[in-house]
């Protein structure tokens, strides 16, 4: 790990600062929208903007990098993020905020592609797994830290908008001043959605439903908190629990996934996630129960992202895994775009607690479909499945391909070791 930090500290520091800024602006808009009197559905459309921009950015960013290079793309997109963040309080209108969220989502998608290319280039075969783990940890730490910064000023003023803008501006200084060489860039052309659906129906359906869950918890959780009358400190703590749960439970679930039928684990994780949502729906007036709900939802939904990718890979040839990742991320993005409007509409009709009801419906649907798929074909032998690679939900196709490359390397090394072990040896 020290070797990874020595070679990529500037990149990891910059990404953590970016995530602090991203985490602050999402929570802050949810709270400020309530102060400004925006309707729940209007705020859901504002929050959807990020995922719309992210979806288009994931398609366009690679071509931008090929045309003008990593450095120009990273600097330009990070500058736009900083500018939009500081414009929010001067343009307090849902349409302006929605357009700003689209632009920020687009820019963050490009920034992730660029940063992950650099990270993958700086890692060796021996350190790639540690580099990806460090990348995920700094992202989670950044978003959790952002919630603490929400307490330093009044969300009705300008200071909380200035802080993330400054942090984003500072984030690209260590990266652009780093001596690391600019990497060559290339991603695999994705498989068609039909091919992926035929290969792994559960992977596709699960990814779409999970996109809705992610968009609800990352986009609408602050809106729920504001609508429910929580204080700023309570909203920040509630949002943070999703990411704390993800950080704590990602690796235990990954360990289990390499030792059992992944469909069973998807079924169980979906049920636990739905249980957390039901706790929030029924007992949300008790703040401690809200935190329990957040921990369970975040702790289960984030590992499900990597779990569904690993499950899909179990039915693919190794040469097709990277190609399938782009399609899976696109499906997840479509679900994320649909999530906030559905959640906002339900909250407008039924009250804030409908936030949890939507999450429960999505995850229960995933559990039922996973149970159905277990009746349709036999599970591959555990010894023949691919390794679980933990990834943050914001990972671009570059990080997913890098994680799969690392998992394949580990599997090949294990196969070589088993082949070289004399029969009968302990």
C-alpha positions as CSV (number, residue, x, y, z in Angstrom):
1,X,0.0,0.0,0.0
2,X,2.9,2.4,0.7
3,X,4.2,1.8,-2.8
4,X,0.7,2.8,-4.1
5,X,0.5,5.9,-2.0
6,X,4.1,6.9,-3.0
7,X,3.2,6.7,-6.7
8,X,-0.3,8.0,-6.7
9,X,-0.7,10.2,-3.6
10,X,-1.4,13.4,-5.7
11,X,-4.1,11.7,-7.7
12,X,-5.7,10.2,-4.6
13,X,-5.6,13.5,-2.7
14,X,-7.1,15.3,-5.6
15,X,-9.9,12.7,-6.0
16,X,-10.7,13.0,-2.3
17,X,-11.0,16.8,-2.5
18,X,-13.3,16.3,-5.6
19,X,-15.5,13.9,-3.7
20,X,-15.7,16.3,-0.7
21,X,-17.0,19.0,-3.1
22,X,-19.4,16.6,-4.8
23,X,-20.7,15.3,-1.5
24,X,-21.3,18.8,-0.2
25,X,-23.1,20.1,-3.3
26,X,-25.5,17.2,-3.4
27,X,-26.5,17.4,0.3
28,X,-26.5,21.2,0.2
29,X,-28.9,21.4,-2.7
30,X,-31.4,19.1,-1.0
31,X,-31.4,21.3,2.0
32,X,-31.3,24.6,0.2
33,X,-34.2,23.6,-2.1
34,X,-36.4,23.2,0.9
35,X,-35.3,26.7,2.2
36,X,-36.1,28.2,-1.2
37,X,-39.6,26.5,-1.3
38,X,-39.0,24.2,-4.3
39,X,-41.4,21.4,-4.6
40,X,-40.3,17.8,-4.0
41,X,-40.9,16.9,-7.6
42,X,-38.9,19.9,-8.8
43,X,-36.0,18.9,-6.6
44,X,-36.2,15.3,-7.9
45,X,-35.7,16.7,-11.4
46,X,-32.8,18.8,-10.2
47,X,-31.2,15.7,-8.7
48,X,-31.9,13.7,-11.9
49,X,-29.8,16.2,-13.8
50,X,-26.5,14.8,-12.4
51,X,-27.3,11.3,-13.6
52,X,-28.4,12.5,-17.0
53,X,-25.1,14.4,-17.4
54,X,-23.1,11.5,-16.0
55,X,-24.7,9.1,-18.5
56,X,-23.8,11.3,-21.5
57,X,-20.4,12.1,-20.1
58,X,-19.5,8.4,-19.8
59,X,-20.1,8.1,-23.6
60,X,-18.4,11.4,-24.7
61,X,-15.5,11.7,-22.3
62,X,-13.3,9.0,-24.0
63,X,-13.5,10.8,-27.3
64,X,-12.7,14.1,-25.7
65,X,-9.6,12.6,-24.1
66,X,-8.5,11.2,-27.4
67,X,-8.9,14.5,-29.1
68,X,-7.2,16.9,-26.7
69,X,-5.5,14.8,-24.0
70,X,-6.0,14.0,-20.3
71,X,-4.5,17.2,-18.9
72,X,-6.7,19.6,-20.9
73,X,-9.9,17.5,-20.3
74,X,-9.3,17.2,-16.6
75,X,-8.4,20.9,-16.1
76,X,-11.4,22.1,-18.2
77,X,-14.0,19.9,-16.6
78,X,-12.8,20.5,-13.0
79,X,-12.9,24.3,-13.7
80,X,-16.5,24.0,-14.9
81,X,-17.5,22.0,-11.8
82,X,-16.0,24.7,-9.6
83,X,-17.8,27.5,-11.5
84,X,-21.2,25.8,-11.4
85,X,-20.9,25.2,-7.7
86,X,-20.4,28.8,-6.9
87,X,-23.2,29.9,-9.2
88,X,-25.9,27.9,-7.5
89,X,-26.8,30.4,-4.8
90,X,-27.0,33.3,-7.3
91,X,-29.4,31.4,-9.6
92,X,-32.0,30.0,-7.2
93,X,-34.3,28.5,-9.8
94,X,-35.1,24.8,-10.3
95,X,-34.4,25.0,-14.0
96,X,-31.0,26.7,-13.5
97,X,-30.1,24.2,-10.8
98,X,-31.2,21.3,-13.1
99,X,-29.0,22.5,-15.9
100,X,-26.1,23.0,-13.5
101,X,-26.5,19.5,-12.2
102,X,-26.5,18.1,-15.8
103,X,-23.2,20.0,-16.5
104,X,-21.7,18.9,-13.2
105,X,-22.7,15.2,-13.8
106,X,-21.1,15.4,-17.3
107,X,-17.9,16.9,-15.9
108,X,-17.6,14.5,-13.1
109,X,-18.0,11.6,-15.5
110,X,-15.1,12.9,-17.6
111,X,-13.0,13.6,-14.5
112,X,-13.5,10.0,-13.3
113,X,-12.5,8.6,-16.6
114,X,-9.3,10.8,-16.7
115,X,-8.3,10.1,-13.1
116,X,-8.9,6.4,-13.3
117,X,-6.8,6.2,-16.5
118,X,-4.0,7.8,-14.6
119,X,-4.4,5.5,-11.6
120,X,-4.5,2.4,-13.8
121,X,-1.4,3.6,-15.7
122,X,0.6,4.2,-12.4
123,X,-0.2,0.8,-11.0
124,X,1.6,-2.4,-11.7
125,X,0.2,-5.9,-11.8
126,X,1.2,-6.4,-8.2
127,X,-0.2,-3.1,-6.9
128,X,-3.4,-2.7,-9.1
129,X,-5.7,-4.3,-6.5
130,X,-4.3,-2.1,-3.7
131,X,-4.6,1.0,-6.0
132,X,-8.3,0.3,-6.7
133,X,-9.0,-0.3,-3.0
134,X,-7.2,3.0,-2.1
135,X,-9.2,4.8,-4.8
136,X,-12.5,3.5,-3.4
137,X,-11.6,4.3,0.2
138,X,-10.6,8.0,-0.6
139,X,-13.8,8.5,-2.5
140,X,-15.9,7.2,0.5
141,X,-13.8,9.2,3.0
142,X,-14.3,12.3,0.8
143,X,-18.1,12.0,0.7
144,X,-18.3,11.3,4.5
145,X,-16.0,14.2,5.3
146,X,-18.3,16.4,3.1
147,X,-21.2,15.8,5.5
148,X,-19.2,17.0,8.4
149,X,-18.4,20.3,6.5
150,X,-22.1,20.9,6.2
151,X,-22.1,22.0,9.8
152,X,-19.6,24.9,9.5
153,X,-22.1,27.5,8.1
154,X,-25.7,28.3,7.5
155,X,-27.1,26.4,4.4
156,X,-29.2,29.5,3.7
157,X,-26.1,31.6,2.9
158,X,-23.2,31.5,0.5
159,X,-20.3,30.0,2.5
160,X,-21.3,26.4,2.0
161,X,-21.4,26.9,-1.8
162,X,-18.0,28.6,-1.7
163,X,-16.3,25.8,0.2
164,X,-16.9,23.0,-2.3
165,X,-16.0,25.3,-5.2
166,X,-12.6,26.1,-3.6
167,X,-12.0,22.4,-2.8
168,X,-12.7,21.4,-6.4
169,X,-10.4,24.2,-7.6
170,X,-7.6,22.9,-5.2
171,X,-8.2,19.3,-6.2
172,X,-6.6,19.4,-9.6
173,X,-3.5,21.3,-8.5
174,X,-1.7,18.2,-7.0
175,X,-2.8,16.1,-9.9
176,X,-1.7,18.5,-12.7
177,X,1.6,19.3,-10.9
178,X,2.4,15.6,-10.4
179,X,5.3,14.2,-12.3
180,X,3.4,11.1,-13.3
181,X,3.4,10.7,-17.1
182,X,0.2,11.1,-19.1
183,X,-1.1,7.7,-19.9
184,X,-2.2,6.3,-23.2
185,X,-5.9,6.0,-23.4
186,X,-8.1,3.3,-24.7
187,X,-11.3,1.5,-23.7
188,X,-13.0,-1.5,-25.2
189,X,-16.1,-1.1,-27.4
190,X,-19.0,-2.3,-25.3
191,X,-21.2,-5.3,-26.2
192,X,-24.7,-4.7,-27.3
193,X,-27.3,-4.5,-24.6
194,X,-29.1,-7.5,-26.2
195,X,-26.0,-9.6,-26.0
196,X,-25.5,-8.8,-22.3
197,X,-29.2,-9.4,-21.5
198,X,-29.0,-12.8,-23.2
199,X,-25.8,-13.6,-21.3
200,X,-27.0,-12.5,-17.8
201,X,-30.6,-11.4,-17.4
202,X,-30.1,-11.0,-13.6
203,X,-27.0,-8.8,-14.2
204,X,-29.0,-6.5,-16.5
205,X,-32.2,-6.3,-14.5
206,X,-30.3,-6.0,-11.3
207,X,-28.1,-3.2,-12.6
208,X,-31.2,-1.2,-13.8
209,X,-33.0,-1.6,-10.5
210,X,-29.8,-0.7,-8.6
211,X,-29.4,2.4,-10.6
212,X,-32.7,3.6,-9.2
213,X,-31.6,2.7,-5.7
214,X,-28.4,4.6,-6.1
215,X,-30.1,7.7,-7.5
216,X,-32.7,7.6,-4.7
217,X,-30.1,7.4,-1.9
218,X,-27.4,9.7,-3.4
219,X,-29.8,12.2,-4.9
220,X,-32.9,12.2,-2.8
221,X,-31.7,11.4,0.7
222,X,-31.0,15.1,1.5
223,X,-34.4,16.0,0.0
224,X,-36.0,13.4,2.2
225,X,-34.2,14.8,5.3
226,X,-35.3,18.4,4.6
227,X,-38.9,17.3,3.9
228,X,-38.9,15.3,7.1
229,X,-37.9,18.3,9.2
230,X,-34.4,17.0,10.2
231,X,-31.8,19.4,11.3
232,X,-28.7,20.0,9.1
233,X,-26.6,17.9,11.5
234,X,-29.1,15.1,11.3
235,X,-29.3,15.2,7.5
236,X,-25.5,15.1,7.2
237,X,-25.3,12.2,9.6
238,X,-28.0,10.3,7.8
239,X,-26.4,10.8,4.3
240,X,-23.0,9.7,5.7
241,X,-24.4,6.4,7.0
242,X,-24.9,5.2,3.4
243,X,-21.2,5.6,2.6
244,X,-20.0,4.3,6.0
245,X,-22.1,1.1,5.5
246,X,-20.7,0.7,2.0
247,X,-17.1,1.0,3.2
248,X,-17.6,-1.4,6.1
249,X,-19.5,-4.2,4.3
250,X,-18.0,-4.1,0.8
251,X,-15.1,-6.5,1.6
252,X,-17.0,-9.1,3.7
253,X,-19.6,-9.4,1.0
254,X,-16.8,-9.7,-1.6
255,X,-15.2,-12.5,0.4
256,X,-18.5,-14.4,0.6
257,X,-19.2,-13.9,-3.1
258,X,-16.0,-15.9,-4.1
259,X,-17.2,-18.8,-2.0
260,X,-20.9,-19.4,-2.9
261,X,-23.5,-19.1,-5.6
262,X,-23.6,-15.3,-6.2
263,X,-27.3,-15.4,-7.0
264,X,-28.0,-16.5,-3.5
265,X,-25.9,-13.6,-2.1
266,X,-27.7,-11.2,-4.5
267,X,-31.0,-12.5,-3.1
268,X,-29.9,-12.1,0.5
269,X,-28.3,-8.7,0.1
270,X,-31.4,-7.4,-1.7
271,X,-33.6,-8.6,1.1
272,X,-31.4,-7.0,3.7
273,X,-31.4,-3.8,1.8
274,X,-35.2,-3.9,1.5
275,X,-35.4,-4.6,5.2
276,X,-33.4,-1.5,5.9
277,X,-35.8,0.5,3.7
278,X,-38.8,-1.0,5.5
279,X,-37.3,0.0,8.9
280,X,-36.9,3.5,7.6
281,X,-40.5,3.6,6.2
282,X,-42.1,2.3,9.4
283,X,-39.8,3.7,12.1
284,X,-38.4,6.8,10.3
285,X,-39.7,9.1,13.0
286,X,-37.0,7.7,15.3
287,X,-33.7,9.1,14.2
288,X,-31.6,6.1,15.4
289,X,-33.8,3.9,13.2
290,X,-33.0,6.2,10.2
291,X,-29.3,5.6,10.8
292,X,-29.9,1.9,10.9
293,X,-31.8,2.1,7.7
294,X,-29.0,4.1,6.0
295,X,-26.3,1.7,7.1
296,X,-28.2,-1.3,5.8
297,X,-29.2,0.3,2.5
298,X,-25.8,1.7,1.8
299,X,-24.0,-1.4,3.1
300,X,-25.9,-3.7,0.8
301,X,-26.6,-1.7,-2.3
302,X,-22.9,-0.7,-2.9
303,X,-21.5,-4.2,-2.8
304,X,-24.4,-5.3,-5.0
305,X,-22.9,-3.2,-7.8
306,X,-19.7,-5.1,-7.8
307,X,-21.6,-8.4,-7.2
308,X,-23.8,-8.0,-10.2
309,X,-20.7,-7.3,-12.4
310,X,-19.0,-10.4,-11.0
311,X,-22.1,-12.5,-11.6
312,X,-22.3,-11.4,-15.2
313,X,-18.7,-12.2,-15.7
314,X,-19.3,-15.8,-14.5
315,X,-21.2,-16.4,-17.8
316,X,-18.8,-14.6,-20.1
317,X,-15.5,-15.6,-21.8
318,X,-12.7,-13.6,-20.3
319,X,-12.1,-11.8,-23.6
320,X,-15.7,-10.4,-23.4
321,X,-15.7,-9.1,-19.8
322,X,-14.3,-5.7,-20.5
323,X,-16.7,-5.2,-23.4
324,X,-19.7,-6.1,-21.2
325,X,-18.7,-3.7,-18.4
326,X,-19.6,-0.6,-20.6
327,X,-23.0,-2.0,-21.3
328,X,-23.7,-2.8,-17.6
329,X,-22.7,0.7,-16.6
330,X,-25.0,2.2,-19.2
331,X,-27.9,0.1,-17.9
332,X,-27.1,1.3,-14.4
333,X,-27.1,4.9,-15.6
334,X,-30.5,4.5,-17.2
335,X,-31.9,3.3,-13.9
336,X,-30.3,6.2,-12.1
337,X,-31.9,8.7,-14.5
338,X,-35.3,7.2,-13.7
339,X,-34.8,7.0,-10.0
340,X,-35.2,10.5,-8.6
341,X,-38.4,11.5,-10.6
342,X,-40.2,8.3,-9.5
343,X,-39.0,8.9,-5.9
344,X,-39.9,12.6,-6.0
345,X,-43.4,11.8,-7.4
346,X,-44.0,9.2,-4.7
347,X,-42.8,11.6,-2.0
348,X,-45.1,14.3,-3.3
349,X,-48.1,11.9,-3.2
350,X,-47.4,10.0,0.0
351,X,-45.0,12.1,2.0
352,X,-41.3,11.9,2.7
353,X,-41.4,8.3,3.9
354,X,-42.1,7.2,0.3
355,X,-38.4,7.6,-0.2
356,X,-37.9,4.4,1.7
357,X,-40.9,2.7,0.0
358,X,-39.3,3.2,-3.5
359,X,-36.0,1.7,-2.3
360,X,-37.9,-1.2,-0.7
361,X,-39.9,-1.9,-3.9
362,X,-36.8,-1.8,-6.1
363,X,-34.7,-4.1,-3.9
364,X,-37.6,-6.6,-3.2
365,X,-38.1,-6.8,-7.0
366,X,-34.4,-7.6,-7.4
367,X,-34.6,-10.3,-4.7
368,X,-37.7,-11.9,-6.3
369,X,-36.0,-11.9,-9.8
370,X,-32.8,-13.3,-8.3
371,X,-34.9,-16.2,-6.8
372,X,-36.6,-16.7,-10.1
373,X,-33.3,-16.9,-12.0
374,X,-32.0,-19.5,-9.7
375,X,-34.7,-21.8,-11.0
376,X,-33.8,-21.2,-14.7
377,X,-30.2,-22.5,-14.8
378,X,-27.6,-24.2,-12.6
379,X,-25.0,-22.1,-10.9
380,X,-21.4,-22.4,-12.2
381,X,-19.0,-24.2,-9.9
382,X,-17.5,-21.8,-7.4
383,X,-14.0,-22.9,-8.6
384,X,-15.0,-21.7,-12.1
385,X,-16.3,-18.3,-11.2
386,X,-14.4,-15.0,-11.5
387,X,-13.1,-13.0,-8.6
388,X,-15.1,-10.2,-6.9
389,X,-13.5,-6.8,-7.5
390,X,-14.8,-4.1,-5.2
391,X,-15.7,-0.8,-6.9
392,X,-17.4,2.5,-6.0
393,X,-20.8,3.1,-7.6
394,X,-19.3,6.2,-9.3
395,X,-16.6,4.1,-11.1
396,X,-16.3,4.7,-14.8
397,X,-15.7,2.0,-17.4
398,X,-12.0,2.5,-17.0
399,X,-12.0,1.5,-13.3
400,X,-14.3,-1.4,-14.0
401,X,-12.0,-2.7,-16.8
402,X,-9.0,-2.3,-14.6
403,X,-10.7,-4.2,-11.7
404,X,-11.6,-7.0,-14.1
405,X,-8.1,-7.1,-15.4
406,X,-6.8,-7.4,-11.9
407,X,-9.3,-10.1,-11.0
408,X,-8.3,-12.1,-14.1
409,X,-4.6,-11.8,-13.2
410,X,-5.4,-13.1,-9.8
411,X,-7.4,-16.0,-11.2
412,X,-4.6,-16.9,-13.7
413,X,-2.0,-16.9,-10.9
414,X,-4.2,-19.1,-8.8
415,X,-4.7,-21.5,-11.7
416,X,-0.9,-21.6,-12.3
417,X,-0.2,-22.2,-8.7
418,X,-2.7,-25.1,-8.5
419,X,-1.2,-26.6,-11.7
420,X,2.3,-26.4,-10.2
421,X,1.3,-28.0,-6.9
422,X,2.3,-31.7,-6.8
423,X,-0.7,-34.0,-6.4
424,X,-1.2,-35.2,-2.9
425,X,0.7,-32.3,-1.3
426,X,-1.1,-30.4,1.5
